Amino acid sequence: MTAEVKVEEKQVESEVVIAAAVTPVEEEETTVKAVVEEGEVKAAVEEDESKPQGVEKSSSFKEESDFFSDLKESEKKALSDLKSKLEEAIVENTLFKKKKATPVKVEKKKEAEEKAEDEKKTEAVVTEEAKTETEAVTVAEESPKEEAKTEAVVAKESPKEEVKTEAVVVKEDEVKEEVKAGNVEEEKKSEVVVTEEAKAEAVAEVEEEEESVDKDIELWGVPLLPSKGAEGTDVILLKFLRARDFKVNEAFEMLKKTLTWRKQHKIDSILGEDFGEELASAAYMNGVDRESRPVCYNVHNVFENEELYQTTFGSEENREKLLRWRFQLMEKGIQKLDLKPGGVTSLLQIHDLKNSSGLSRKELWIAVKNAILVLQDNYPEFVSRNVFINVPFWFYAITSLLSPFLTQRTKSKFVVARPAKVTETLLKYIAAEEIPIQHGGFKRDDDTEFSNEAVSEVLVKPGSTETIEIPAPESEGTLVWDVAVLGWEVNYKEEFVPADEGAYTVIVQKGKKIGSSEGPIRNSYKNSGSSGKIVLTVDNVSSKKKRVLYRDVKRANPHPNGPALRSFTLPADQAGRTAAGRGLQKLGPNPHRYIGGYAGQPAGSMNIKLKSNL
């Protein structure tokens, strides 16, 4: 034992020394890499600053490639090893095999034999010691003086030995009794060993519980048997490998647990379950991000409704229903994915914490924690980012409580935005036309005005003014536009400027200062056939640079036959009053031309043009 301990200590010391010797080199390499990367970053920044800026995207919003050729050599090997293990488990029907007990018959026999041998040796030693002690008694009676001298000499020569091996003088019959007692104990131990061995044999004889594995087994619609050659198989397996840092055995166990969990909770049939409409507003899929990933919005303040809160968290059954509803939503999102190399293979999660309660909603946050853990363990790498917006101060306390239960990879995907930075943060991941209007974007429910029109951007420097011009052709129709200024705090107005010289400018929106809480603005202008342009003026009176996003579209008038222009004659004194009363706009001094409004004005002596849908 001493020799083994010394060897182990030497090995530990060797490992420590090696680690200490390697560390400086690694640190030096890291430093060099950091300097190189810093230089590259600076060069990239300088290059970017020299280019015109567009709508900002996230530079780090890229997932790893699922193409086998793009993997590192170690990753390729891990994927190949996992495929081999999975192939073997499916073909040999061991994927779901559960062992009720491990066969221990052989091990128990060996242990029993070793114990029996040790006890026989002990018995022989005791017997010999007894004989020696008996002889020692006889010799002691014959020559006590000689023995005393001998003991004295021995004591002088080896005092340490004397301490370890003190002579015990016992009678022969007492030794026999001890031997008998030892035999009795040995018999009892043997009986115990035999009993345990019999139990072990009985357990080992119980056949293993087997659950058949279909060779056509699928996960999220992708065949798992590698030999089938499905292009999505690598994508699925890489998700489990990445979730476990490419540790093959851990990834394989995670995959087996996920398959078992899905069978136990009947996840494959969850899409057919009806959970009602009560929770529909708590989480929903809406649009895609810049990489065409489906976006899921989670609205936490829905549970501020006390009735809904009690209904949802009032019982264990309802809490379980909430989790199943959340799993169903995840499955719906996965149905929108294209699980193959180069396809869209993950979702973007947005968590809106606006006006939501803090730690007082204990049941809510327990449910959130449970959902996160289950999704983390059974839906690996299906979420590209978790973006938390409108984050209150107490959010950081929640994350510190949840942190021990989350993997480092999961935590690295968290993005946090305070209320003033919501739109700016979302724009890094989602285009403005895909961001809902309540979050500062242009997307509206059931929008009939816009479809796929592109969004443009203008930067307004502090203390400067920028104008945006939207052409208004001579043909009749309606111009519609959306405009948003990130953070606003600017003066803003809208006008129609006709192409005719000397024509009056039409004020569409009077100039006003717009506060930071203002959302996107939508407005329109009906053109009666006069060419010109819509001019949007943004006067930045703040000390910060402002980003202005806008888009426009021209729509035909709603009348199926198109708008009709009709002429009417009005007395001079009636013309102005009638035009103003009808919401008409004056375009020129002579003749008095008016546009807008509808037909039906009283006849008179002045000829004006009126637009009619009649």
N, C-alpha and C positions, 0 to 999 in steps of 0.2 A: 504493500500500500504506500509506503514512504517513497519508494522509487517512482511509482506512478504519479504521485503528487508532485514530486520534483520535476518530472518530465513535463507535466501539465504547466507548472509554473514557468519553466523555461520556454515552452511554446507561447504562453501569454506574453512573456517579456519580449520574445522575438517579434510577435505581431505588433506590439506597441512600438518597438524600435523601428520596424518597417514603415508603419503608418507615419511615425514622426519624420522619417527620412523622405517619404513621398510628399507630404503636405506642402513643404516650401515650393517644390516644383509645380504642384497643382496651382498654388496661389500665384506663382509667377506667370503661369500660362493664363490663368483667369485675368490677371492684371493686363497682360498683353492684349487679350481678346477684348477686354473692356475699353482699352485705349483705341484699338482699331474700330470697335463698334461706335465709340463716341465720335471718332473722326468721320465715320460714315454717316452718322446721324446729323452732324453739323453740316456736312456737305449736302445732304438731302434737304435740310431746312433751308439752306441758302438757295438751293436750286428751286425749291417750292416757292420761296418768297419772290423770285423773279418771274413767276408765272401768274397769270390771272387766276383768281380763285373762283371756284364754282360752289355748288352745294357740298358741304363737307361730309366726308364719309369716314368711317372708322378704319384706321390703318391696321389694326390688330384683329380685325373681325374675320379671320381666316381659319378654317378648320384644316386638320391634317388630311392629306390625300388618301383616298381609298384604293388607288391603283397600286397593284403589287410592285410594279417597277419603280414606284416612287418611295417605297419603304427602305429603311436602313437595313443592312445585312442582318443585324440582330433581330429586327422586327420581322423580317422575312422568315427567319428560322423559327421564331416564336409562333408565327401564324401557321407554318407548316407543321410544327409539333402539335399545335392545338387541333388542327384538322385531322391529324393521324389519330389522336386520342379520341376525338369525336366519332370518327369513322369506325374505329374499333368498338366503341361503346354501343353504337347503334347496331352494327352488324352482329355483334355477339350478345345483344340484348342485355347489356349491363348498365345502361344509362340511368334507369330508375331502380336498380336492384338495391334492396335494403336488407342488411344482415341483422337478424335478431340477436345473434351472439357470435363472438369470434371463437373458432375451435381452439380449445386449450388443452386437449387430452395429452398430447405429446409433451407440452411444456410442464404440465402437472406431474407426469411420470418422472421426467428428469429431475424436477425439484424434489420429489419424494425419494428418489434414489440417492440424490446428493445428501439429503437430510439423514437418511438411514446410514450412509457411509460415515458421515461426520459423527453420528451418535455412537457407531461401533468403535471408531477411533477413540472417542472420548472415554468409552467404557474400558477399552484396553489400557489407556493411560491411567485411569483411576485404579484399575486392578494392579498394575505395576507399581504405582505409588503406594498402594496399600501394602503390597509385599515388602517394598523397600522400607516402609515405615515400621513393619513388624520386625524385620531384621535389625532395624536401628534400635528397637526397644531391647532386643536380646543382647546386642552388643553393648548397649548402654549399661545393662545390669552387670556384665562381665568386667568391663573396664571403664568406669566412670571418670577416672583421673585422666586416662589416655584421651578419652573423648573431649574432655574439657580443654586439654592442651591443643588437640586438633582444631577444636572450634575457635580457640584463641588465635591460632596461626591463620586459619581461614579468614577470620574476622579482620586480621591485619592485612592480609593479601588482597582480599576483595570485599570491602564493606558494602559496596553497592549491590553485589550479588546476594549478600546476606539479606538485604532488605527485600529483594525480589523473591527469594526462595527460602522463606522461614520454614523451619521444620515443624511439622504438626504431628504430634505423637498421639496416635489413636489406637484403640484396641481393635483387634482383628474382627470381632463380632460387629463393632460399630461400622467398620468399613464395609462388611457384607451387607449391613442394613442399608447403607447409602447406595450401594450397587443395586440392591433390590428395588429401592425407591426410584433409582434412575431407570431401571428397566420398566417399571410401571408407567413412568412418565413417557418413556419411549413408545410404549404400547398405545398410550392415549393419543400421542402425537400421530402415530401411524394410523390410528383409527380416523383421526381428523383429516389427515391427508387423503386416506382412502375415500372418506365421505365427500370431500371436495372434488376429488378426482372423478368419483361417480357422477356427481352433479355436473361437472364440466363435460363429461362424456355424454350425459343425457341432453345437455344444452346443445353440444356440438352436433348431436345426431339430428336435431331439428333442422329441417331443410330451410334454406334461405327463402325469404319472401321475394318473389319476382313479379315485376310488372312489365308486360310485353311492350316493346318499342316498335312502333310502326316505322318502317324504313322510309316512308313518305312524310315523316314528321316535318312540320314547318313552324317557323316563328315569324310572326308578322307577315305571313304570306310568302316567306322565303324558305325554300327547302334547306334543311340543315345537313343532310348527308352530303359530305364533300364530293364524293364520287359522282354525284349527279351533275356536277359542273355548273350549277346555277351561279350567275354573276353576282347575285346579291349575297351569297353565302359568306364571301370574304368580308363584305361590309358589316354584316351582323357580328361575325367573330372578332373583327377588329374593334368593334365597340366594347366588347367584353375585355379584350386584351388591354385597351387603352385605359379602361376603368381600373385595371389592376396592374398598371405599369408594366405591361407585357410579361407578367409572371404567369407562365402557362398553366400551372396547376391551380393557382388561385382563380384565374379566368375560367378554367373548366368547371371548378366547383361553383363559381358564381352563375355560370350558364345552367348547370344542373338545378341549382336552387331556384332560379327564375322559372324554369320549365315546371318544376314541382309546384311553385307558388301559383302559377297560372292554372294548373290542373286543379289544385285545391280550391281556388277561388273562382273557378269557371270563367276566366277572363276572356276566353275565345268566344263566349256567347254574350258578353256584357253589352255589346253594341245593340242587341235587341231588347234590352231592358228599358223601361220607361220610368224616369225619375221625376216626372212632372215639370212644371215651368217655374217653380218657386226659386230655383237656384240658377236659372238661365242668365240672370244679370250679374251673377257673382263671378263667372268666368266664361269666356266665349272666344271663338276663333274669329279673327277679323283681318283680312288682307295678308300681305306678304312683306318681307323686308327686302333690302337691296340685293340679297343673294337668293331671292325667291323662296325663302323659308316661310312657312306659315307662322303667323304671329298669334299668340294666345294672350289675352288680357285677363288679369285677375284683379277684381275690384273688391277691396276688403271692406269698404264702408257700407256695403250692402247689409252687413250684419249689425249695423247700428240700429236697424229696425228690430225692436225688442221682440215682437211677435215671431219674426223669422228666426231670430237668434234662439229663442226658446224651442221653437219647432225643430230646428236643425241640431241643437246640442242638448236638448232636454233629456235624451235617453241614449243608452248604449246602441240601441238598434238604429236610431236616427244618425248617430255619429258614424256608424258603419256604413249607412246609406250615403252619407256625404263623401266618404272615401271612395266608395264604388262609383259614385257619380263623377268624381275627379279622375278615376282611372278610365272611365268611359270617354271623358273628354280627351285624355291623352291618346287613347286608341283612335279616336276620330282624327286627331291631328296626324298620327302616324299614317293613316290611310291616305293623306294628302302628299306623302313623301314618295320619292323615287329611289328605292333602296338598291342602288347599283353604283359602281364606281363612276364618279363624275356627276352623279345625280344629287338631288336635294335630299339629305339624309337626317336633318335635325330641325327642331323648332326654335323659335325665339319666344321667351316668356317675359311679359311685362307685368309687374306687380304695382298697382296703384294704391298708395296708402293715404290718399287725401281724405281728411276728416275721419280717419279711422281711430278707434280707441286704442289705448296702450295696453299695459299688462293687466288691466282690470278684466279683460275678456280672456280669462284663463282657459276655458274650454276651446276657444278659437285657436289659440296659439299651440295648444296641445295637438289639436287636429292638424294644424299647419306642419308641426314637427313630424307627426306620424306620416303625413302625406309626403313630405320631403324625403324621409328615410326610405319609404317604400319605393318611391319613384327613383331614388338614387340607386337602390339595389336591384331593381327589376327593369328599369328603362335606361341602361347606361348609355351615355353620350348621345341622347336624343334631344338634349337641350343645349343649344350653342351658347346662349347667354341668359342670365336671369337679371333683368333690368328693374330696379326698384326706383319708382318715381314718387315725387311729393313726399319725400322721406321726412318724418318728424324726428325730434331729438331722441325719443325713446327707442327708435329703431335700433340704435347701436347696442342698447341693453339686450334686446331680443336676439340680435345676431351673436352676441357673446354667449348667450345661453345655448343657442343652437350649434355654435361652432364645434364643440367636442364631438357632435354626432355626424359631422360632415367631413367628407374626404377633402384633401387639399385641392384636388382637381375641381371638385364642385365649388369650393370657395373661390377659386381663381376665376370663375365665370360670373361672379357677382359684380354688377355695376350699380352705383348709387347716385341718385340725382335729387337735390333739394328742389323745392317748388320753383325757384327762379331759373333753374337750369333744365326744366323738363323738356321743352321743345328742342333746345340745343342738343341735349343728350340723345333724344330719340332720332334726330336727324342724322346722327352718326351711323345708325343702323337701319333706319326706315326712310324711304323717300317721302317728301312732304305730302304728295297726293295720296299716300297710303296711311298717313297718321290721322287718327280721328280728330275732328274739330275741337273736341273738349281737351285735347292734349296739344293744341296749337297747330295742327295740320289742316289740310283742306278736305279730308274725307268726310262725307256726310252720308247718312243712311238714305237709301233710295234716291240718290242724286240723279236728276234727269238732265242737268245742264252740262256736266262734264263727263268725259269717259276716260280717254287716255292722253289728254293734253299734257304736254311737258311743263314743268315748273322752271322758271328762270330766277336768277338771283342778282341783286344789286347791293353793293356795299356803300354805305354812306358814312363818310368820315365825320368826326366830331365838329360841330359848328358849321357844317356845309349842307347844301341842298341838292337833291337829285330828283330828276323827273323821269317818269316812265310813260312812254307813248304807245298807245294801242291804236293801230290804223282803223279808220271807219270808212269803208268803201261807199261809193255812191248808191249801190244797191240797198234796198230796204231790208231791214232785219233788226235783230236785237243783239247788242254786244253785252257779254257777261264776263266779269272778272273777279278773281279772288286775290287778295293781297294780305300779307302778314309781315309785321316787323317784330323780330325777336327782341322782347323786352320793351317794345314801343318807346314811350317817353319822347314822342316826336310830334311836330305839327303836321297835319295831313289834310289834303283837299283833293277833290276830283272835278274836272271840267271837260266839256266838249268844245273843242276849238274847230270851227268850220274852215274849210279850205278857201271859201270865198273871201276876198279881201273886203274889209269893211263890215263883214257880218258880225253879229253879236256872239260873244262867247257865252255858252250855256253853263251855268253852275250846277253840277250834278250833286256834289257834296261840299257844303261850306267848310272852310278851313277851321280846324279845331285841334286842340292838343289831346292826344290819346295817351292814357295812362298805361302803366306796365301790366295791369291785369286784363287788358283788352285782348280778345281773341281775334282770329282771322275775320276779315271783312269781305262780304260778297255784295256786289252792286251790279246794276245793269242800266243800259241806255237803249231806247228804241229809236232807231234811225229811220227817217222818212224818205231817205233818198239823197240827202245832202252829204257829200264827202267831207271828210275831216279827220279828226283824231281825238281820242280820249287821253287826257293828260293827268297823270297821278303825280302829285308833288309831295315829297317827303323832306321836311326840314328838321334836321337833327340838331336839337338844341341841347343835347346832353354832352357829356365829356367822354362818351364811349362810342366806339364804332358800332354801327347798326347793320344788321343783315335784313334785307327786304326780299321776301319771296313773293312771286306773283305768277299768274297764268290767266289766259283769256281765251274766249271762244265766241264765234258769231253764230247765232241761231236764226233760222227763218221764223217769220211771224207765225203764230199758231193757226191762223185762219187757213183752211184747206185750199182756198182759191187765192190766197195771198192778200195783203192789205190793199185797199182801194183808196186812191186819192181823188177827192171831189172838191170842186170850187164852189164857193158861196160868195154872195155880194152882201156886204153889211154897210150900214151908215158909218161915217167916220167916227161919230161919238160912241157908237156901239161896238166898234171893232175891238178897241183895247179892252173894254170891260168884258166882252164875251170871251175874248181870247184868254184873259187872265182867269176868268171864272171857269174856263174849261181846262185849265192847266197847260195852256199853250206857251211856247217859247218864241219870242220875237227874234227874227234872224236879220232883217235889214230895214233901213229907213224908208226906202222908196222903190218899189211898192212895199207896203207893210206885209211881210211874209211871216207866217206863223207855222209851226209844226207841232205835231202831237195832238192829243185829244181825239174826239170822235165826231162823226158827221151829225148834223141835226141843228146847227146854229141857225138863228133866224136870218131871213134874207135881208139885204141892204144894198148900199151903193159901193162898198169896198170889196174887192176881190181877194180872198185869202184861200190858201190851200189847207184842207183839213184831212187828216188820215181817218179812214173808216174801215171797220171790219164788217160792215154790212154787205 
